[in-house]
């Protein structure tokens, strides 16, 4: 029996850590840039954590 593993991209792990610190009060704001291919996942994660999101996309990079 094999187990399928999904790996979380490093960029998303960094975002998740920023969100954690934001909720704990260590940070008051997060500025985050990632590859555009992670944009849907990043925005979905922020919205699920009830974070206000302002973003723009330039040169294949997502700026949150």
PyMOL commands that place a pseudoatom at each C-alpha (Angstrom):
pseudoatom trace, name=CA, resn=UNK, resi=1, chain=A, elem=C, hetatm=0, pos=[0.000, 0.000, 0.000]
pseudoatom trace, name=CA, resn=UNK, resi=2, chain=A, elem=C, hetatm=0, pos=[1.422, 3.367, -0.983]
pseudoatom trace, name=CA, resn=UNK, resi=3, chain=A, elem=C, hetatm=0, pos=[0.577, 6.680, 0.563]
pseudoatom trace, name=CA, resn=UNK, resi=4, chain=A, elem=C, hetatm=0, pos=[0.288, 9.729, -1.653]
pseudoatom trace, name=CA, resn=UNK, resi=5, chain=A, elem=C, hetatm=0, pos=[2.081, 12.725, -0.173]
pseudoatom trace, name=CA, resn=UNK, resi=6, chain=A, elem=C, hetatm=0, pos=[1.431, 16.287, -1.095]
pseudoatom trace, name=CA, resn=UNK, resi=7, chain=A, elem=C, hetatm=0, pos=[4.243, 18.687, -0.491]
pseudoatom trace, name=CA, resn=UNK, resi=8, chain=A, elem=C, hetatm=0, pos=[3.615, 22.282, 0.409]
pseudoatom trace, name=CA, resn=UNK, resi=9, chain=A, elem=C, hetatm=0, pos=[5.817, 24.677, -1.565]
pseudoatom trace, name=CA, resn=UNK, resi=10, chain=A, elem=C, hetatm=0, pos=[8.383, 26.564, 0.520]
pseudoatom trace, name=CA, resn=UNK, resi=11, chain=A, elem=C, hetatm=0, pos=[6.881, 29.915, -0.485]
pseudoatom trace, name=CA, resn=UNK, resi=12, chain=A, elem=C, hetatm=0, pos=[3.489, 28.872, 0.917]
pseudoatom trace, name=CA, resn=UNK, resi=13, chain=A, elem=C, hetatm=0, pos=[5.124, 27.588, 4.113]
pseudoatom trace, name=CA, resn=UNK, resi=14, chain=A, elem=C, hetatm=0, pos=[6.658, 31.039, 4.590]
pseudoatom trace, name=CA, resn=UNK, resi=15, chain=A, elem=C, hetatm=0, pos=[3.237, 32.645, 4.044]
pseudoatom trace, name=CA, resn=UNK, resi=16, chain=A, elem=C, hetatm=0, pos=[1.655, 30.275, 6.568]
pseudoatom trace, name=CA, resn=UNK, resi=17, chain=A, elem=C, hetatm=0, pos=[4.301, 31.261, 9.122]
pseudoatom trace, name=CA, resn=UNK, resi=18, chain=A, elem=C, hetatm=0, pos=[3.621, 34.951, 8.471]
pseudoatom trace, name=CA, resn=UNK, resi=19, chain=A, elem=C, hetatm=0, pos=[-0.117, 34.364, 8.994]
pseudoatom trace, name=CA, resn=UNK, resi=20, chain=A, elem=C, hetatm=0, pos=[0.604, 32.536, 12.250]
pseudoatom trace, name=CA, resn=UNK, resi=21, chain=A, elem=C, hetatm=0, pos=[2.778, 35.414, 13.482]
pseudoatom trace, name=CA, resn=UNK, resi=22, chain=A, elem=C, hetatm=0, pos=[0.117, 37.918, 12.413]
pseudoatom trace, name=CA, resn=UNK, resi=23, chain=A, elem=C, hetatm=0, pos=[-2.538, 36.154, 14.480]
pseudoatom trace, name=CA, resn=UNK, resi=24, chain=A, elem=C, hetatm=0, pos=[-0.182, 35.872, 17.489]
pseudoatom trace, name=CA, resn=UNK, resi=25, chain=A, elem=C, hetatm=0, pos=[0.555, 39.613, 17.382]
pseudoatom trace, name=CA, resn=UNK, resi=26, chain=A, elem=C, hetatm=0, pos=[4.221, 39.262, 16.446]
pseudoatom trace, name=CA, resn=UNK, resi=27, chain=A, elem=C, hetatm=0, pos=[3.482, 41.057, 13.153]
pseudoatom trace, name=CA, resn=UNK, resi=28, chain=A, elem=C, hetatm=0, pos=[1.024, 43.834, 12.420]
pseudoatom trace, name=CA, resn=UNK, resi=29, chain=A, elem=C, hetatm=0, pos=[1.244, 43.538, 8.645]
pseudoatom trace, name=CA, resn=UNK, resi=30, chain=A, elem=C, hetatm=0, pos=[2.690, 41.097, 6.120]
pseudoatom trace, name=CA, resn=UNK, resi=31, chain=A, elem=C, hetatm=0, pos=[4.158, 41.960, 2.730]
pseudoatom trace, name=CA, resn=UNK, resi=32, chain=A, elem=C, hetatm=0, pos=[4.636, 38.817, 0.682]
pseudoatom trace, name=CA, resn=UNK, resi=33, chain=A, elem=C, hetatm=0, pos=[5.763, 38.078, -2.877]
pseudoatom trace, name=CA, resn=UNK, resi=34, chain=A, elem=C, hetatm=0, pos=[5.500, 34.681, -4.541]
pseudoatom trace, name=CA, resn=UNK, resi=35, chain=A, elem=C, hetatm=0, pos=[5.422, 33.025, -7.925]
pseudoatom trace, name=CA, resn=UNK, resi=36, chain=A, elem=C, hetatm=0, pos=[2.157, 33.576, -9.791]
pseudoatom trace, name=CA, resn=UNK, resi=37, chain=A, elem=C, hetatm=0, pos=[1.513, 29.818, -9.937]
pseudoatom trace, name=CA, resn=UNK, resi=38, chain=A, elem=C, hetatm=0, pos=[0.835, 29.898, -6.166]
pseudoatom trace, name=CA, resn=UNK, resi=39, chain=A, elem=C, hetatm=0, pos=[-1.502, 32.907, -6.328]
pseudoatom trace, name=CA, resn=UNK, resi=40, chain=A, elem=C, hetatm=0, pos=[-4.767, 31.003, -5.991]
pseudoatom trace, name=CA, resn=UNK, resi=41, chain=A, elem=C, hetatm=0, pos=[-3.461, 28.938, -3.077]
pseudoatom trace, name=CA, resn=UNK, resi=42, chain=A, elem=C, hetatm=0, pos=[-2.000, 31.987, -1.301]
pseudoatom trace, name=CA, resn=UNK, resi=43, chain=A, elem=C, hetatm=0, pos=[-5.143, 34.108, -1.631]
pseudoatom trace, name=CA, resn=UNK, resi=44, chain=A, elem=C, hetatm=0, pos=[-7.367, 31.179, -0.634]
pseudoatom trace, name=CA, resn=UNK, resi=45, chain=A, elem=C, hetatm=0, pos=[-5.246, 30.594, 2.482]
pseudoatom trace, name=CA, resn=UNK, resi=46, chain=A, elem=C, hetatm=0, pos=[-5.352, 34.263, 3.496]
pseudoatom trace, name=CA, resn=UNK, resi=47, chain=A, elem=C, hetatm=0, pos=[-9.118, 34.474, 3.043]
pseudoatom trace, name=CA, resn=UNK, resi=48, chain=A, elem=C, hetatm=0, pos=[-9.678, 31.247, 4.996]
pseudoatom trace, name=CA, resn=UNK, resi=49, chain=A, elem=C, hetatm=0, pos=[-7.707, 32.796, 7.872]
pseudoatom trace, name=CA, resn=UNK, resi=50, chain=A, elem=C, hetatm=0, pos=[-9.858, 35.971, 7.684]
pseudoatom trace, name=CA, resn=UNK, resi=51, chain=A, elem=C, hetatm=0, pos=[-6.944, 38.158, 6.607]
pseudoatom trace, name=CA, resn=UNK, resi=52, chain=A, elem=C, hetatm=0, pos=[-7.621, 41.272, 4.587]
pseudoatom trace, name=CA, resn=UNK, resi=53, chain=A, elem=C, hetatm=0, pos=[-5.961, 40.833, 1.199]
pseudoatom trace, name=CA, resn=UNK, resi=54, chain=A, elem=C, hetatm=0, pos=[-4.672, 43.500, -1.196]
pseudoatom trace, name=CA, resn=UNK, resi=55, chain=A, elem=C, hetatm=0, pos=[-2.736, 42.139, -4.131]
pseudoatom trace, name=CA, resn=UNK, resi=56, chain=A, elem=C, hetatm=0, pos=[-1.295, 42.922, -7.538]
pseudoatom trace, name=CA, resn=UNK, resi=57, chain=A, elem=C, hetatm=0, pos=[0.383, 40.729, -10.098]
pseudoatom trace, name=CA, resn=UNK, resi=58, chain=A, elem=C, hetatm=0, pos=[3.367, 41.872, -12.171]
pseudoatom trace, name=CA, resn=UNK, resi=59, chain=A, elem=C, hetatm=0, pos=[6.054, 40.023, -14.082]
pseudoatom trace, name=CA, resn=UNK, resi=60, chain=A, elem=C, hetatm=0, pos=[4.824, 36.545, -13.118]
pseudoatom trace, name=CA, resn=UNK, resi=61, chain=A, elem=C, hetatm=0, pos=[5.008, 37.489, -9.413]
pseudoatom trace, name=CA, resn=UNK, resi=62, chain=A, elem=C, hetatm=0, pos=[2.132, 37.948, -6.977]
pseudoatom trace, name=CA, resn=UNK, resi=63, chain=A, elem=C, hetatm=0, pos=[2.504, 40.733, -4.433]
pseudoatom trace, name=CA, resn=UNK, resi=64, chain=A, elem=C, hetatm=0, pos=[0.307, 40.481, -1.344]
for i in range(1, 64): cmd.bond("trace and resi %d" % i, "trace and resi %d" % (i + 1))
show_as sticks, trace
zoom trace
